[in-house]
């Protein structure tokens, strides 16, 4: 499928999360990445195999088949695929007759990290970004479902890098309608892998928000940072005066130019007294507000610096767009 995003070789060389690891169970899983339909399954060695959702024999969708003993069985003629997508059985042929050379699937790069299955369609150009808290025993990780948003991944990243929409889009969760001014943004490296900015905000602390903040006051202070890692990864950090830290990895994966998978991962250094379900209920409500707004917008976000009007509050998004254009240009 051609398109601004789907036709980019550079974007095909990035890693994208397409499912939670727990979703890859006893049945094959169908996903679409950058316009390409893929099938995922676990081979006998426990590794993820990702390949085109098309049997080389008569083009049946392999995702409609079954997994037996770590092998993917085509629903049409029973051709069977094992480790690294190799064809290991053609039922209509005599035992001992090797499959035709072109019978083997051409697997894509696949790995698991942060409780997610990540796919790279091309030759990986950069590693999956690092979240240091993953290896810190003081933090727990909470995964959330993978949802489909009817909007472009470009619009999602632009939104996640922006704080000026808080008093409008998020007024029902934490946004304060009276706080619309965005202080001057100082953009720069947050660490070796993330570019962004640091800031402080006051947030309304509703009942559902209090479970996440660990505080009961009506308003809480947040010391935050927001940054990007190309092409479509955003990290948001929240630190409260109590020392509680809440790290969000916001992941937008292009299904095609105007449809995306979205999931986020949370790391927290809390005492586990509040269940993971209660913790993410607040963040899920915030995400639902973003989704409702973004699905009202059409097409891919213009990436050039002249089509849209921007102000200093949009500085981070402007820099992300500049770097994304540079990446896509090769």
C-alpha positions as a Markdown table, in Angstrom:
| # | Residue | x | y | z |
|---|---|---|---|---|
| 1 | Unk | 0.0 | 0.0 | 0.0 |
| 2 | Unk | 1.5 | 3.3 | -1.1 |
| 3 | Unk | 1.2 | 6.5 | 1.0 |
| 4 | Unk | 3.2 | 9.2 | 2.8 |
| 5 | Unk | 4.0 | 6.8 | 5.6 |
| 6 | Unk | 3.4 | 3.4 | 4.1 |
| 7 | Unk | 5.7 | 4.1 | 1.1 |
| 8 | Unk | 8.7 | 5.2 | 3.2 |
| 9 | Unk | 11.7 | 2.8 | 3.3 |
| 10 | Unk | 13.1 | 4.7 | 6.3 |
| 11 | Unk | 10.0 | 4.1 | 8.3 |
| 12 | Unk | 10.0 | 0.4 | 7.4 |
| 13 | Unk | 13.4 | 0.2 | 9.1 |
| 14 | Unk | 12.0 | 1.2 | 12.5 |
| 15 | Unk | 10.6 | -1.0 | 15.3 |
| 16 | Unk | 6.9 | -0.9 | 16.0 |
| 17 | Unk | 4.8 | -2.5 | 18.7 |
| 18 | Unk | 1.8 | -4.4 | 17.3 |
| 19 | Unk | 0.5 | -6.5 | 20.1 |
| 20 | Unk | 1.0 | -7.4 | 23.7 |
| 21 | Unk | 3.0 | -10.5 | 24.3 |
| 22 | Unk | 0.1 | -12.1 | 26.2 |
| 23 | Unk | -2.0 | -11.8 | 23.1 |
| 24 | Unk | 0.2 | -14.2 | 21.2 |
| 25 | Unk | -1.3 | -17.4 | 22.5 |
| 26 | Unk | -2.3 | -20.7 | 21.0 |
| 27 | Unk | -3.7 | -19.2 | 17.8 |
| 28 | Unk | -2.0 | -17.1 | 15.1 |
| 29 | Unk | -2.5 | -13.3 | 15.3 |
| 30 | Unk | -3.3 | -11.0 | 12.3 |
| 31 | Unk | -1.9 | -7.5 | 12.4 |
| 32 | Unk | -1.3 | -4.8 | 9.8 |
| 33 | Unk | 1.8 | -2.6 | 9.8 |
| 34 | Unk | 2.5 | 0.2 | 7.3 |
| 35 | Unk | -0.2 | -1.2 | 5.0 |
| 36 | Unk | 1.2 | -4.8 | 5.1 |
| 37 | Unk | -0.9 | -7.6 | 6.4 |
| 38 | Unk | 1.1 | -9.9 | 8.7 |
| 39 | Unk | 0.6 | -13.1 | 10.7 |
| 40 | Unk | 2.3 | -13.6 | 14.0 |
| 41 | Unk | 2.8 | -16.9 | 15.8 |
| 42 | Unk | 5.1 | -18.5 | 18.4 |
| 43 | Unk | 7.3 | -21.2 | 17.1 |
| 44 | Unk | 8.4 | -24.3 | 19.1 |
| 45 | Unk | 11.3 | -22.5 | 20.6 |
| 46 | Unk | 9.0 | -19.7 | 21.9 |
| 47 | Unk | 10.2 | -17.0 | 19.6 |
| 48 | Unk | 7.8 | -14.8 | 17.6 |
| 49 | Unk | 7.6 | -15.4 | 13.9 |
| 50 | Unk | 6.2 | -12.5 | 11.8 |
| 51 | Unk | 5.6 | -12.9 | 8.1 |
| 52 | Unk | 3.3 | -11.9 | 5.3 |
| 53 | Unk | -0.3 | -13.2 | 6.0 |
| 54 | Unk | -0.2 | -15.1 | 2.7 |
| 55 | Unk | 0.5 | -18.7 | 2.1 |
| 56 | Unk | 3.0 | -19.0 | -0.8 |
| 57 | Unk | 1.0 | -21.9 | -2.2 |
| 58 | Unk | -2.4 | -20.4 | -3.0 |
| 59 | Unk | -2.4 | -17.1 | -1.0 |
| 60 | Unk | -4.7 | -18.2 | 1.8 |
| 61 | Unk | -4.6 | -16.0 | 4.9 |
| 62 | Unk | -2.3 | -17.9 | 7.3 |
| 63 | Unk | -3.9 | -16.0 | 10.3 |
| 64 | Unk | -7.0 | -18.1 | 9.7 |
| 65 | Unk | -5.1 | -21.3 | 10.3 |
| 66 | Unk | -4.0 | -22.9 | 13.5 |
| 67 | Unk | -0.8 | -23.5 | 15.5 |
| 68 | Unk | 0.1 | -27.1 | 16.3 |
| 69 | Unk | 3.2 | -28.0 | 18.2 |
| 70 | Unk | 4.8 | -24.6 | 17.5 |
| 71 | Unk | 4.0 | -24.8 | 13.8 |
| 72 | Unk | 1.6 | -22.6 | 11.7 |
| 73 | Unk | -0.8 | -24.7 | 9.6 |
| 74 | Unk | -2.4 | -23.1 | 6.5 |
| 75 | Unk | -6.2 | -23.5 | 6.6 |
| 76 | Unk | -6.5 | -24.2 | 2.9 |
| 77 | Unk | -4.1 | -27.1 | 2.1 |
| 78 | Unk | -2.3 | -27.7 | 5.4 |
| 79 | Unk | 1.1 | -26.5 | 4.4 |
| 80 | Unk | 3.0 | -26.1 | 7.7 |
| 81 | Unk | 5.5 | -23.6 | 8.8 |
| 82 | Unk | 7.9 | -23.7 | 11.8 |
| 83 | Unk | 10.9 | -21.8 | 13.1 |
| 84 | Unk | 11.9 | -18.8 | 11.1 |
| 85 | Unk | 8.9 | -19.5 | 8.8 |
| 86 | Unk | 10.4 | -22.5 | 7.1 |
| 87 | Unk | 8.0 | -24.8 | 5.4 |
| 88 | Unk | 8.3 | -28.2 | 7.2 |
| 89 | Unk | 5.4 | -30.1 | 5.7 |
| 90 | Unk | 3.4 | -30.3 | 2.5 |
| 91 | Unk | 0.6 | -32.9 | 3.2 |
| 92 | Unk | 0.0 | -33.5 | -0.5 |
| 93 | Unk | 3.6 | -34.6 | -1.1 |
| 94 | Unk | 5.2 | -37.9 | -0.2 |
| 95 | Unk | 7.2 | -38.0 | 3.0 |
| 96 | Unk | 10.8 | -37.2 | 2.5 |
| 97 | Unk | 10.2 | -34.9 | -0.5 |
| 98 | Unk | 11.5 | -31.5 | 0.5 |
| 99 | Unk | 9.2 | -28.4 | 0.0 |
| 100 | Unk | 9.9 | -26.2 | -3.0 |
| 101 | Unk | 12.5 | -23.5 | -2.2 |
| 102 | Unk | 10.0 | -20.7 | -2.5 |
| 103 | Unk | 7.6 | -22.4 | -0.1 |
| 104 | Unk | 9.4 | -20.9 | 2.9 |
| 105 | Unk | 8.0 | -17.7 | 4.4 |
| 106 | Unk | 10.2 | -14.6 | 4.4 |
| 107 | Unk | 10.1 | -13.6 | 8.1 |
| 108 | Unk | 10.4 | -10.0 | 9.3 |
| 109 | Unk | 12.5 | -9.0 | 12.3 |
| 110 | Unk | 10.5 | -9.7 | 15.5 |
| 111 | Unk | 11.3 | -9.4 | 19.2 |
| 112 | Unk | 9.6 | -8.8 | 22.6 |
| 113 | Unk | 10.3 | -5.9 | 25.0 |
| 114 | Unk | 8.3 | -4.1 | 27.7 |
| 115 | Unk | 5.6 | -6.8 | 27.4 |
| 116 | Unk | 5.0 | -6.0 | 23.8 |
| 117 | Unk | 5.7 | -7.7 | 20.4 |
| 118 | Unk | 7.8 | -5.4 | 18.2 |
| 119 | Unk | 8.1 | -5.8 | 14.4 |
| 120 | Unk | 10.6 | -4.2 | 11.9 |
| 121 | Unk | 9.7 | -4.7 | 8.2 |
| 122 | Unk | 13.2 | -3.7 | 6.9 |
| 123 | Unk | 16.7 | -3.8 | 8.3 |
| 124 | Unk | 16.6 | -2.2 | 11.7 |
| 125 | Unk | 18.1 | 1.3 | 11.6 |
| 126 | Unk | 18.0 | 1.9 | 15.4 |
| 127 | Unk | 17.2 | -0.1 | 18.5 |
| 128 | Unk | 14.0 | 0.0 | 20.5 |
| 129 | Unk | 14.3 | 3.0 | 22.8 |
| 130 | Unk | 15.5 | 2.4 | 26.3 |
| 131 | Unk | 13.3 | 3.0 | 29.4 |
| 132 | Unk | 15.8 | 2.8 | 32.3 |
| 133 | Unk | 13.0 | 2.1 | 34.9 |
| 134 | Unk | 12.4 | -1.3 | 33.2 |
| 135 | Unk | 15.5 | -2.7 | 35.0 |
| 136 | Unk | 15.0 | -0.8 | 38.3 |
| 137 | Unk | 13.6 | -3.0 | 41.0 |
| 138 | Unk | 11.9 | 0.0 | 42.6 |
| 139 | Unk | 9.5 | 0.3 | 39.6 |
| 140 | Unk | 6.7 | -2.0 | 38.4 |
| 141 | Unk | 5.6 | -2.1 | 34.8 |
| 142 | Unk | 1.9 | -2.0 | 33.8 |
| 143 | Unk | 0.8 | -2.8 | 30.3 |
| 144 | Unk | -2.4 | -1.7 | 28.6 |
| 145 | Unk | -4.5 | -3.0 | 25.7 |
| 146 | Unk | -3.5 | -2.3 | 22.1 |
| 147 | Unk | -6.3 | -0.1 | 20.7 |
| 148 | Unk | -7.1 | 1.0 | 17.1 |
| 149 | Unk | -7.4 | 4.8 | 16.6 |
| 150 | Unk | -8.9 | 6.1 | 13.3 |
| 151 | Unk | -6.2 | 8.7 | 13.0 |
| 152 | Unk | -2.7 | 9.1 | 11.7 |
| 153 | Unk | 0.3 | 8.3 | 13.9 |
| 154 | Unk | 1.7 | 11.7 | 12.9 |
| 155 | Unk | -1.3 | 13.4 | 14.5 |
| 156 | Unk | -0.9 | 11.2 | 17.6 |
| 157 | Unk | 2.7 | 12.1 | 18.2 |
| 158 | Unk | 2.0 | 15.8 | 17.6 |
| 159 | Unk | -0.7 | 15.6 | 20.3 |
| 160 | Unk | 1.4 | 13.7 | 22.8 |
| 161 | Unk | 4.2 | 16.2 | 22.5 |
| 162 | Unk | 1.8 | 19.1 | 23.2 |
| 163 | Unk | 0.7 | 20.5 | 26.5 |
| 164 | Unk | -1.4 | 23.5 | 25.3 |
| 165 | Unk | -4.4 | 21.2 | 24.7 |
| 166 | Unk | -4.5 | 20.1 | 28.4 |
| 167 | Unk | -7.0 | 22.9 | 29.5 |
| 168 | Unk | -9.4 | 22.0 | 26.7 |
| 169 | Unk | -9.2 | 18.3 | 25.8 |
| 170 | Unk | -8.5 | 17.0 | 29.3 |
| 171 | Unk | -10.7 | 19.3 | 31.4 |
| 172 | Unk | -12.8 | 16.3 | 32.6 |
| 173 | Unk | -9.7 | 14.5 | 33.9 |
| 174 | Unk | -6.8 | 16.7 | 35.0 |
| 175 | Unk | -6.7 | 19.8 | 32.8 |
| 176 | Unk | -7.3 | 23.2 | 34.4 |
| 177 | Unk | -9.3 | 25.5 | 32.2 |
| 178 | Unk | -7.9 | 28.6 | 33.9 |
| 179 | Unk | -4.3 | 27.6 | 33.1 |
| 180 | Unk | -3.8 | 28.1 | 29.4 |
| 181 | Unk | -0.4 | 29.9 | 29.3 |
| 182 | Unk | 2.5 | 27.7 | 28.3 |
| 183 | Unk | 5.9 | 28.9 | 29.7 |
| 184 | Unk | 8.8 | 29.2 | 27.3 |
| 185 | Unk | 9.9 | 25.8 | 26.1 |
| 186 | Unk | 13.6 | 25.0 | 26.4 |
| 187 | Unk | 14.1 | 22.1 | 24.0 |
| 188 | Unk | 17.1 | 19.7 | 24.2 |
| 189 | Unk | 18.3 | 16.2 | 25.0 |
| 190 | Unk | 16.5 | 14.6 | 28.0 |
| 191 | Unk | 19.1 | 11.8 | 27.8 |
| 192 | Unk | 20.9 | 9.9 | 25.0 |
| 193 | Unk | 17.8 | 8.7 | 23.3 |
| 194 | Unk | 15.0 | 11.3 | 23.9 |
| 195 | Unk | 14.7 | 14.9 | 22.7 |
| 196 | Unk | 12.2 | 17.1 | 24.5 |
| 197 | Unk | 11.5 | 19.6 | 27.3 |
| 198 | Unk | 10.9 | 19.8 | 31.0 |
| 199 | Unk | 8.1 | 21.8 | 32.7 |
| 200 | Unk | 5.9 | 22.1 | 35.7 |
| 201 | Unk | 2.1 | 22.0 | 35.8 |
| 202 | Unk | -0.8 | 22.1 | 38.2 |
| 203 | Unk | -3.3 | 19.3 | 37.6 |
| 204 | Unk | -6.8 | 18.8 | 38.9 |
| 205 | Unk | -6.9 | 15.8 | 41.2 |
| 206 | Unk | -10.3 | 14.2 | 40.8 |
| 207 | Unk | -11.2 | 11.0 | 42.6 |
| 208 | Unk | -9.9 | 8.8 | 39.8 |
| 209 | Unk | -6.8 | 11.0 | 39.6 |
| 210 | Unk | -6.1 | 10.7 | 43.3 |
| 211 | Unk | -5.5 | 6.9 | 42.9 |
| 212 | Unk | -2.8 | 7.6 | 40.4 |
| 213 | Unk | -1.2 | 10.6 | 42.2 |
| 214 | Unk | -1.4 | 9.1 | 45.6 |
| 215 | Unk | -2.6 | 12.4 | 47.0 |
| 216 | Unk | -6.1 | 13.6 | 48.2 |
| 217 | Unk | -5.8 | 17.4 | 47.6 |
| 218 | Unk | -7.9 | 18.9 | 44.8 |
| 219 | Unk | -4.9 | 20.1 | 42.9 |
| 220 | Unk | -1.4 | 18.6 | 42.7 |
| 221 | Unk | 1.9 | 19.8 | 41.4 |
| 222 | Unk | 3.6 | 17.8 | 38.7 |
| 223 | Unk | 7.2 | 18.1 | 37.5 |
| 224 | Unk | 7.2 | 16.6 | 34.0 |
| 225 | Unk | 9.1 | 16.0 | 30.9 |
| 226 | Unk | 7.9 | 15.1 | 27.4 |
| 227 | Unk | 10.1 | 13.9 | 24.6 |
| 228 | Unk | 10.3 | 11.9 | 21.4 |
| 229 | Unk | 12.3 | 9.1 | 19.9 |
| 230 | Unk | 12.0 | 8.7 | 16.1 |
| 231 | Unk | 9.8 | 7.9 | 14.4 |
| 232 | Unk | 6.7 | 7.8 | 16.6 |
| 233 | Unk | 7.7 | 7.1 | 20.2 |
| 234 | Unk | 6.9 | 9.5 | 23.0 |
| 235 | Unk | 7.9 | 9.4 | 26.6 |
| 236 | Unk | 6.2 | 11.4 | 29.3 |
| 237 | Unk | 7.5 | 11.5 | 32.9 |
| 238 | Unk | 5.6 | 12.7 | 35.9 |
| 239 | Unk | 7.1 | 13.3 | 39.4 |
| 240 | Unk | 5.1 | 14.4 | 42.4 |
| 241 | Unk | 6.4 | 16.2 | 45.5 |
| 242 | Unk | 6.0 | 12.9 | 47.4 |
| 243 | Unk | 8.7 | 11.3 | 45.3 |
| 244 | Unk | 6.2 | 9.2 | 43.3 |
| 245 | Unk | 7.3 | 8.8 | 39.7 |
| 246 | Unk | 5.0 | 7.8 | 36.9 |
| 247 | Unk | 6.6 | 7.1 | 33.5 |
| 248 | Unk | 4.5 | 6.8 | 30.4 |
| 249 | Unk | 5.7 | 5.3 | 27.1 |
| 250 | Unk | 3.2 | 6.3 | 24.4 |
| 251 | Unk | 3.4 | 4.2 | 21.3 |
| 252 | Unk | 1.8 | 5.0 | 18.0 |
| 253 | Unk | 2.1 | 2.4 | 15.2 |
| 254 | Unk | 0.9 | 3.1 | 11.7 |
| 255 | Unk | -1.5 | 0.5 | 10.4 |
| 256 | Unk | -1.7 | 2.7 | 7.3 |
| 257 | Unk | -1.4 | 6.5 | 6.8 |
| 258 | Unk | -4.7 | 7.3 | 8.6 |
| 259 | Unk | -5.2 | 4.4 | 11.0 |
| 260 | Unk | -3.0 | 3.4 | 14.0 |
| 261 | Unk | -2.5 | 1.1 | 16.9 |
| 262 | Unk | -2.0 | 2.8 | 20.2 |
| 263 | Unk | -0.8 | 1.4 | 23.5 |
| 264 | Unk | 1.0 | 2.8 | 26.4 |
| 265 | Unk | 3.2 | 1.3 | 29.1 |
| 266 | Unk | 3.5 | 2.7 | 32.7 |
| 267 | Unk | 6.4 | 2.4 | 35.1 |
| 268 | Unk | 5.8 | 3.4 | 38.8 |
| 269 | Unk | 7.9 | 3.4 | 41.9 |
| 270 | Unk | 4.8 | 3.0 | 44.2 |
| 271 | Unk | 4.1 | 0.6 | 47.0 |
| 272 | Unk | 1.7 | -1.6 | 45.0 |
| 273 | Unk | -1.1 | -0.7 | 47.4 |
| 274 | Unk | -3.3 | 0.4 | 44.4 |
| 275 | Unk | -4.1 | -2.2 | 41.8 |
| 276 | Unk | -2.7 | -1.9 | 38.3 |
| 277 | Unk | -6.2 | -1.7 | 36.9 |
| 278 | Unk | -7.0 | 1.3 | 39.1 |
| 279 | Unk | -3.8 | 3.0 | 38.2 |
| 280 | Unk | -4.3 | 2.8 | 34.5 |
| 281 | Unk | -8.0 | 3.7 | 34.6 |
| 282 | Unk | -7.0 | 7.3 | 34.9 |
| 283 | Unk | -4.6 | 7.2 | 32.1 |
| 284 | Unk | -7.1 | 5.3 | 29.9 |
| 285 | Unk | -9.6 | 8.1 | 30.5 |
| 286 | Unk | -7.0 | 10.6 | 29.4 |
| 287 | Unk | -6.3 | 8.6 | 26.3 |
| 288 | Unk | -10.0 | 8.4 | 25.4 |
| 289 | Unk | -10.2 | 12.2 | 25.5 |
| 290 | Unk | -7.2 | 12.4 | 23.1 |
| 291 | Unk | -8.7 | 9.7 | 20.8 |
| 292 | Unk | -12.1 | 11.5 | 20.6 |
| 293 | Unk | -10.4 | 14.7 | 19.5 |
| 294 | Unk | -7.9 | 13.2 | 17.1 |
| 295 | Unk | -10.5 | 11.1 | 15.3 |
| 296 | Unk | -12.2 | 14.3 | 14.3 |
| 297 | Unk | -9.1 | 15.3 | 12.2 |
| 298 | Unk | -8.6 | 14.1 | 8.6 |
| 299 | Unk | -5.5 | 12.8 | 6.9 |
| 300 | Unk | -1.8 | 12.8 | 7.8 |
| 301 | Unk | -0.5 | 15.8 | 9.8 |
| 302 | Unk | 1.3 | 18.1 | 7.3 |
| 303 | Unk | 5.0 | 17.6 | 8.2 |
| 304 | Unk | 6.4 | 20.7 | 6.5 |
| 305 | Unk | 6.9 | 23.9 | 8.5 |
| 306 | Unk | 4.7 | 26.2 | 6.4 |
| 307 | Unk | 1.3 | 24.5 | 6.0 |
| 308 | Unk | 0.4 | 24.8 | 9.7 |
| 309 | Unk | 0.7 | 27.8 | 11.9 |
| 310 | Unk | 2.7 | 27.2 | 15.0 |
| 311 | Unk | 3.8 | 29.2 | 18.1 |
| 312 | Unk | 6.4 | 28.6 | 20.7 |
| 313 | Unk | 4.2 | 26.1 | 22.6 |
| 314 | Unk | 4.5 | 23.9 | 19.5 |
| 315 | Unk | 8.3 | 23.9 | 19.5 |
| 316 | Unk | 8.8 | 20.3 | 20.4 |
| 317 | Unk | 6.4 | 19.1 | 17.7 |
| 318 | Unk | 8.1 | 21.3 | 15.1 |
| 319 | Unk | 11.5 | 19.8 | 15.9 |
| 320 | Unk | 10.0 | 16.3 | 15.8 |
| 321 | Unk | 8.5 | 17.0 | 12.4 |
| 322 | Unk | 11.8 | 18.4 | 11.1 |
| 323 | Unk | 13.7 | 15.4 | 12.2 |
| 324 | Unk | 11.0 | 13.0 | 10.9 |
| 325 | Unk | 11.2 | 14.6 | 7.4 |
| 326 | Unk | 15.0 | 14.3 | 7.6 |
| 327 | Unk | 14.7 | 10.6 | 8.5 |
| 328 | Unk | 12.2 | 9.9 | 5.7 |
| 329 | Unk | 14.4 | 11.7 | 3.2 |
| 330 | Unk | 17.2 | 9.2 | 4.0 |
